[in-house]
């Protein structure tokens, strides 16, 4: 998984891995412990999406295999202050660098939630 690389990009001193409950119920993979609790959703997509020209687009799941809350549902419910969105490089998870490009999307203003509804 790319979590160690994402933590390095966002700042090793400010981020902790979210507890299981936060991950599964609140769209949260990492927690930043600076000024209060900042929930960060992390999504890493395969390189082929970038190669096919989708580098300027994001994908958010609206359904899950197990009929649980989707990423979309959790975002609309107000969970996830930030989203780290990246593409893996051609070598994928087995490579040292792993991530080819990334974006950090802020959801704290609610603007991205308004766009999605």
C-alpha positions in Angstrom: 0.0 0.0 0.0 1.1 3.6 -0.6 0.3 5.0 2.9 3.9 5.5 3.9 4.7 7.5 0.7 1.5 9.6 1.2 2.5 10.3 4.8 5.9 11.5 3.6 4.4 13.8 1.1 1.9 15.3 3.6 4.4 15.5 6.5 5.5 12.6 8.7 5.1 14.7 11.9 1.4 15.6 11.3 -0.2 12.4 10.3 -1.3 9.2 12.1 -3.1 6.2 10.7 -6.8 6.3 11.4 -8.4 3.7 13.7 -10.3 1.0 11.9 -13.7 2.5 12.8 -12.7 5.9 11.2 -11.6 4.1 8.1 -14.7 2.0 7.6 -17.4 4.4 8.9 -16.1 7.9 8.2 -14.1 8.0 4.9 -10.9 8.4 6.8 -7.6 6.6 6.2 -5.3 9.1 8.0 -5.7 11.7 10.8 -3.7 14.9 11.0 -3.1 16.0 14.6 -2.3 19.7 14.1 -5.3 21.9 14.9 -8.0 19.5 15.8 -8.9 16.4 13.8 -8.4 16.5 10.0 -9.7 13.4 8.2 -7.9 12.5 5.0 -9.2 10.0 2.5 -6.5 8.4 0.3 -7.1 7.0 -3.1 -4.4 5.6 -5.4 -5.4 4.6 -8.9 -3.6 2.4 -11.3 -1.2 3.8 -13.9 -3.3 2.8 -16.9 -5.9 5.4 -16.0 -3.2 8.1 -16.2 -1.8 6.6 -19.4 -5.3 6.7 -20.9 -5.6 10.4 -20.3 -7.6 10.5 -17.1 -4.9 12.3 -15.1 -7.1 15.4 -14.6 -10.2 13.4 -13.4 -11.0 11.7 -10.2 -13.1 8.6 -9.5 -15.3 8.2 -6.4 -17.1 5.0 -5.8 -20.9 5.2 -5.5 -21.5 1.5 -4.7 -19.6 -1.2 -2.9 -19.5 -5.0 -3.4 -20.9 -5.6 0.1 -23.7 -3.0 0.0 -22.0 -0.8 2.6 -21.7 3.0 2.6 -19.6 4.1 -0.5 -17.0 6.8 -0.7 -19.7 9.0 -2.2 -22.1 8.4 0.7 -19.4 9.2 3.2 -18.3 12.4 1.4 -22.0 13.6 1.3 -22.3 12.8 5.0 -19.5 15.3 5.6 -16.6 12.9 6.3 -13.2 13.5 4.9 -11.7 17.0 5.2 -9.1 16.3 2.6 -8.6 13.7 -0.2 -5.1 12.6 -1.3 -5.6 11.4 -4.8 -2.8 9.8 -6.8 -1.8 7.6 -9.6 0.8 4.8 -9.2 3.8 4.7 -11.6 4.1 2.0 -14.3 5.9 -0.4 -11.9 3.0 -0.2 -9.4 3.2 -1.0 -5.8 6.4 -3.0 -6.2 8.5 0.0 -7.1 10.4 2.2 -4.7 8.8 5.5 -5.8 5.3 4.1 -6.3 3.4 7.3 -6.9 3.7 9.2 -10.2 1.4 12.2 -9.6 -0.8 13.3 -6.8 -3.4 16.0 -5.8 -4.7 17.1 -2.4 -8.4 18.0 -2.6 -9.9 20.1 0.2 -13.4 19.2 1.3 -13.4 21.4 4.4 -15.4 24.2 2.8 -18.1 21.9 1.6 -17.6 23.0 -2.0 -16.8 19.6 -3.3 -19.8 18.2 -1.6 -22.0 20.8 -3.3 -20.5 19.9 -6.7 -21.3 16.2 -6.1 -25.0 16.7 -5.3 
